[in-house]
């Protein structure tokens, strides 16, 4: 007989209380930050076996926002994400391992039809809490670094004094509020 505590639970991302952000070096001087405003995903958790968890997410490329409309349009263009041809990026986990207070979620990240394995370092996982609307929630933070060139995003411009306009390494920061599905 299976008890409720052994039953896997499904959680969905609450996009109004979550964020998918990134930062990349600009002109070798500073990091420029941006975010994607439209995304969805779910996590399936097995209370007795955290390693059996699964994570899937989809991000709409057209929702990119860096506080500069011309830059956003350039990022949506074929020079970068080619949002008309590749409207989404996806993540699908393959395995989860416990690491001290957090988890490593290893999975496939697909951008521009290029799939690479990445490791999301998940930390700050909160315990379950009830919200004022009768939902059960948990939260977590995750981070990873990728090389955009590995996903076919290679546009750049050389600077007059040397170096590149846009760095190759991109840091991805994720904050999620997950709502337990009934």
BALOBA-1460 file (C-alpha; in Angstrom, 3 decimals):
// residues 182
<rec num="1" residu="x" x="0.000" y="0.000" z="0.000"/>
<rec num="2" residu="x" x="1.365" y="3.415" z="-0.975"/>
<rec num="3" residu="x" x="0.919" y="6.275" z="1.436"/>
<rec num="4" residu="x" x="0.434" y="9.885" z="0.403"/>
<rec num="5" residu="x" x="3.954" y="10.704" z="1.608"/>
<rec num="6" residu="x" x="5.430" y="8.272" z="-0.949"/>
<rec num="7" residu="x" x="3.362" y="9.550" z="-3.866"/>
<rec num="8" residu="x" x="5.214" y="11.833" z="-6.300"/>
<rec num="9" residu="x" x="3.818" y="15.346" z="-6.347"/>
<rec num="10" residu="x" x="3.556" y="17.691" z="-9.320"/>
<rec num="11" residu="x" x="4.447" y="21.360" z="-8.918"/>
<rec num="12" residu="x" x="4.086" y="24.084" z="-11.548"/>
<rec num="13" residu="x" x="6.054" y="27.302" z="-11.828"/>
<rec num="14" residu="x" x="4.125" y="30.414" z="-10.832"/>
<rec num="15" residu="x" x="5.471" y="32.878" z="-13.436"/>
<rec num="16" residu="x" x="4.186" y="35.952" z="-11.594"/>
<rec num="17" residu="x" x="6.388" y="35.103" z="-8.607"/>
<rec num="18" residu="x" x="9.358" y="33.597" z="-10.467"/>
<rec num="19" residu="x" x="12.112" y="34.826" z="-12.785"/>
<rec num="20" residu="x" x="14.464" y="33.540" z="-15.464"/>
<rec num="21" residu="x" x="17.363" y="35.953" z="-15.756"/>
<rec num="22" residu="x" x="20.783" y="36.071" z="-17.366"/>
<rec num="23" residu="x" x="23.913" y="38.173" z="-17.427"/>
<rec num="24" residu="x" x="26.705" y="38.464" z="-19.976"/>
<rec num="25" residu="x" x="29.860" y="40.579" z="-20.199"/>
<rec num="26" residu="x" x="29.424" y="43.651" z="-22.424"/>
<rec num="27" residu="x" x="32.437" y="45.352" z="-24.029"/>
<rec num="28" residu="x" x="34.660" y="43.530" z="-21.501"/>
<rec num="29" residu="x" x="33.624" y="46.160" z="-18.933"/>
<rec num="30" residu="x" x="30.444" y="45.169" z="-17.155"/>
<rec num="31" residu="x" x="27.738" y="42.540" z="-17.055"/>
<rec num="32" residu="x" x="24.456" y="43.342" z="-18.766"/>
<rec num="33" residu="x" x="21.423" y="41.672" z="-17.232"/>
<rec num="34" residu="x" x="18.209" y="40.615" z="-18.837"/>
<rec num="35" residu="x" x="15.265" y="38.361" z="-18.296"/>
<rec num="36" residu="x" x="12.643" y="36.351" z="-20.080"/>
<rec num="37" residu="x" x="9.136" y="37.390" z="-19.117"/>
<rec num="38" residu="x" x="7.244" y="34.324" z="-20.406"/>
<rec num="39" residu="x" x="8.065" y="30.820" z="-19.268"/>
<rec num="40" residu="x" x="6.392" y="27.717" z="-17.870"/>
<rec num="41" residu="x" x="7.506" y="24.531" z="-16.250"/>
<rec num="42" residu="x" x="6.910" y="21.803" z="-13.771"/>
<rec num="43" residu="x" x="8.761" y="19.787" z="-11.188"/>
<rec num="44" residu="x" x="7.775" y="16.289" z="-10.078"/>
<rec num="45" residu="x" x="9.046" y="15.434" z="-6.611"/>
<rec num="46" residu="x" x="9.150" y="12.102" z="-4.845"/>
<rec num="47" residu="x" x="9.389" y="12.800" z="-1.105"/>
<rec num="48" residu="x" x="11.079" y="9.473" z="-0.320"/>
<rec num="49" residu="x" x="13.534" y="9.679" z="-3.235"/>
<rec num="50" residu="x" x="14.740" y="13.209" z="-4.154"/>
<rec num="51" residu="x" x="16.941" y="11.696" z="-6.894"/>
<rec num="52" residu="x" x="13.764" y="10.623" z="-8.715"/>
<rec num="53" residu="x" x="12.712" y="14.244" z="-9.237"/>
<rec num="54" residu="x" x="12.210" y="15.615" z="-12.732"/>
<rec num="55" residu="x" x="12.221" y="19.169" z="-14.048"/>
<rec num="56" residu="x" x="10.962" y="20.514" z="-17.367"/>
<rec num="57" residu="x" x="10.674" y="24.102" z="-18.523"/>
<rec num="58" residu="x" x="10.010" y="26.152" z="-21.639"/>
<rec num="59" residu="x" x="11.024" y="29.789" z="-22.130"/>
<rec num="60" residu="x" x="9.595" y="32.044" z="-24.859"/>
<rec num="61" residu="x" x="12.533" y="33.744" z="-26.605"/>
<rec num="62" residu="x" x="10.372" y="36.624" z="-27.848"/>
<rec num="63" residu="x" x="9.789" y="37.683" z="-24.238"/>
<rec num="64" residu="x" x="13.441" y="38.724" z="-23.748"/>
<rec num="65" residu="x" x="13.792" y="42.028" z="-21.899"/>
<rec num="66" residu="x" x="17.025" y="43.915" z="-21.186"/>
<rec num="67" residu="x" x="15.560" y="47.401" z="-20.627"/>
<rec num="68" residu="x" x="16.748" y="48.473" z="-24.107"/>
<rec num="69" residu="x" x="14.317" y="47.789" z="-26.983"/>
<rec num="70" residu="x" x="16.948" y="47.990" z="-29.761"/>
<rec num="71" residu="x" x="19.125" y="45.448" z="-27.952"/>
<rec num="72" residu="x" x="16.096" y="43.211" z="-27.335"/>
<rec num="73" residu="x" x="15.221" y="43.316" z="-31.046"/>
<rec num="74" residu="x" x="18.823" y="42.445" z="-31.934"/>
<rec num="75" residu="x" x="18.792" y="39.524" z="-29.452"/>
<rec num="76" residu="x" x="15.571" y="38.206" z="-31.034"/>
<rec num="77" residu="x" x="17.124" y="38.465" z="-34.530"/>
<rec num="78" residu="x" x="19.010" y="35.761" z="-36.454"/>
<rec num="79" residu="x" x="22.295" y="37.237" z="-35.119"/>
<rec num="80" residu="x" x="21.443" y="35.802" z="-31.702"/>
<rec num="81" residu="x" x="18.386" y="33.703" z="-30.784"/>
<rec num="82" residu="x" x="16.554" y="33.817" z="-34.157"/>
<rec num="83" residu="x" x="13.241" y="33.876" z="-32.306"/>
<rec num="84" residu="x" x="11.144" y="33.611" z="-35.483"/>
<rec num="85" residu="x" x="12.758" y="30.273" z="-36.347"/>
<rec num="86" residu="x" x="13.397" y="29.050" z="-32.768"/>
<rec num="87" residu="x" x="10.663" y="30.583" z="-30.590"/>
<rec num="88" residu="x" x="11.468" y="28.647" z="-27.408"/>
<rec num="89" residu="x" x="14.316" y="27.262" z="-25.376"/>
<rec num="90" residu="x" x="13.709" y="24.178" z="-23.261"/>
<rec num="91" residu="x" x="15.206" y="22.324" z="-20.328"/>
<rec num="92" residu="x" x="14.547" y="18.675" z="-19.488"/>
<rec num="93" residu="x" x="16.244" y="17.070" z="-16.503"/>
<rec num="94" residu="x" x="17.986" y="13.710" z="-16.737"/>
<rec num="95" residu="x" x="19.068" y="13.191" z="-13.124"/>
<rec num="96" residu="x" x="19.100" y="14.905" z="-9.757"/>
<rec num="97" residu="x" x="21.719" y="14.474" z="-7.033"/>
<rec num="98" residu="x" x="21.838" y="15.873" z="-3.518"/>
<rec num="99" residu="x" x="24.803" y="18.197" z="-2.828"/>
<rec num="100" residu="x" x="25.029" y="19.381" z="0.765"/>
<rec num="101" residu="x" x="22.104" y="21.762" z="1.247"/>
<rec num="102" residu="x" x="21.127" y="21.774" z="-2.435"/>
<rec num="103" residu="x" x="20.848" y="19.698" z="-5.568"/>
<rec num="104" residu="x" x="22.548" y="19.347" z="-8.921"/>
<rec num="105" residu="x" x="19.921" y="19.003" z="-11.619"/>
<rec num="106" residu="x" x="21.603" y="17.665" z="-14.750"/>
<rec num="107" residu="x" x="19.621" y="18.034" z="-17.920"/>
<rec num="108" residu="x" x="19.432" y="18.988" z="-21.567"/>
<rec num="109" residu="x" x="19.176" y="22.673" z="-22.448"/>
<rec num="110" residu="x" x="18.056" y="23.328" z="-26.022"/>
<rec num="111" residu="x" x="18.578" y="26.725" z="-27.655"/>
<rec num="112" residu="x" x="18.358" y="27.226" z="-31.452"/>
<rec num="113" residu="x" x="17.925" y="23.471" z="-31.945"/>
<rec num="114" residu="x" x="21.302" y="22.887" z="-30.241"/>
<rec num="115" residu="x" x="21.095" y="20.661" z="-27.164"/>
<rec num="116" residu="x" x="23.802" y="20.583" z="-24.519"/>
<rec num="117" residu="x" x="23.931" y="19.034" z="-21.090"/>
<rec num="118" residu="x" x="24.052" y="21.585" z="-18.276"/>
<rec num="119" residu="x" x="24.033" y="21.410" z="-14.491"/>
<rec num="120" residu="x" x="21.603" y="23.614" z="-12.601"/>
<rec num="121" residu="x" x="22.956" y="24.247" z="-9.107"/>
<rec num="122" residu="x" x="19.781" y="24.401" z="-7.000"/>
<rec num="123" residu="x" x="19.913" y="25.954" z="-3.558"/>
<rec num="124" residu="x" x="17.740" y="27.844" z="-1.108"/>
<rec num="125" residu="x" x="15.000" y="25.238" z="-1.380"/>
<rec num="126" residu="x" x="12.260" y="26.236" z="1.016"/>
<rec num="127" residu="x" x="9.935" y="23.979" z="2.905"/>
<rec num="128" residu="x" x="6.281" y="23.740" z="1.997"/>
<rec num="129" residu="x" x="4.128" y="26.668" z="3.026"/>
<rec num="130" residu="x" x="0.482" y="27.581" z="2.567"/>
<rec num="131" residu="x" x="-0.307" y="30.787" z="0.720"/>
<rec num="132" residu="x" x="-3.352" y="32.992" z="1.483"/>
<rec num="133" residu="x" x="-5.306" y="31.432" z="-1.425"/>
<rec num="134" residu="x" x="-5.166" y="27.842" z="-0.193"/>
<rec num="135" residu="x" x="-2.231" y="26.690" z="-2.316"/>
<rec num="136" residu="x" x="0.867" y="24.891" z="-1.112"/>
<rec num="137" residu="x" x="4.141" y="26.406" z="-2.311"/>
<rec num="138" residu="x" x="7.867" y="25.796" z="-2.255"/>
<rec num="139" residu="x" x="10.630" y="27.964" z="-3.636"/>
<rec num="140" residu="x" x="14.154" y="27.511" z="-4.934"/>
<rec num="141" residu="x" x="17.033" y="29.314" z="-6.611"/>
<rec num="142" residu="x" x="19.128" y="27.810" z="-9.405"/>
<rec num="143" residu="x" x="22.158" y="28.941" z="-11.361"/>
<rec num="144" residu="x" x="24.262" y="27.698" z="-14.257"/>
<rec num="145" residu="x" x="26.786" y="29.027" z="-16.753"/>
<rec num="146" residu="x" x="26.822" y="28.256" z="-20.461"/>
<rec num="147" residu="x" x="28.859" y="29.259" z="-23.483"/>
<rec num="148" residu="x" x="26.502" y="30.829" z="-25.997"/>
<rec num="149" residu="x" x="28.738" y="29.712" z="-28.866"/>
<rec num="150" residu="x" x="27.915" y="26.076" z="-28.007"/>
<rec num="151" residu="x" x="24.300" y="26.862" z="-28.929"/>
<rec num="152" residu="x" x="25.098" y="28.513" z="-32.249"/>
<rec num="153" residu="x" x="24.933" y="32.061" z="-30.901"/>
<rec num="154" residu="x" x="28.206" y="33.417" z="-32.241"/>
<rec num="155" residu="x" x="27.546" y="37.004" z="-33.372"/>
<rec num="156" residu="x" x="30.118" y="39.468" z="-32.071"/>
<rec num="157" residu="x" x="32.009" y="42.616" z="-32.941"/>
<rec num="158" residu="x" x="35.646" y="43.278" z="-32.218"/>
<rec num="159" residu="x" x="36.415" y="46.383" z="-30.206"/>
<rec num="160" residu="x" x="38.897" y="48.941" z="-31.511"/>
<rec num="161" residu="x" x="41.167" y="48.515" z="-28.482"/>
<rec num="162" residu="x" x="40.873" y="44.726" z="-28.508"/>
<rec num="163" residu="x" x="38.399" y="42.275" z="-27.093"/>
<rec num="164" residu="x" x="34.827" y="41.461" z="-28.007"/>
<rec num="165" residu="x" x="31.552" y="43.354" z="-27.736"/>
<rec num="166" residu="x" x="29.700" y="40.419" z="-26.126"/>
<rec num="167" residu="x" x="31.182" y="37.750" z="-23.867"/>
<rec num="168" residu="x" x="30.739" y="34.075" z="-24.645"/>
<rec num="169" residu="x" x="29.969" y="32.984" z="-21.074"/>
<rec num="170" residu="x" x="26.395" y="33.579" z="-19.934"/>
<rec num="171" residu="x" x="25.213" y="33.155" z="-16.353"/>
<rec num="172" residu="x" x="21.619" y="32.007" z="-15.981"/>
<rec num="173" residu="x" x="19.813" y="32.761" z="-12.699"/>
<rec num="174" residu="x" x="16.450" y="31.225" z="-11.887"/>
<rec num="175" residu="x" x="14.116" y="31.962" z="-8.989"/>
<rec num="176" residu="x" x="10.988" y="29.837" z="-8.767"/>
<rec num="177" residu="x" x="7.859" y="29.752" z="-6.720"/>
<rec num="178" residu="x" x="6.270" y="26.368" z="-7.301"/>
<rec num="179" residu="x" x="2.597" y="25.617" z="-6.669"/>
<rec num="180" residu="x" x="1.566" y="22.093" z="-5.717"/>
<rec num="181" residu="x" x="-1.018" y="20.645" z="-8.090"/>
<rec num="182" residu="x" x="-4.003" y="18.905" z="-6.575"/>
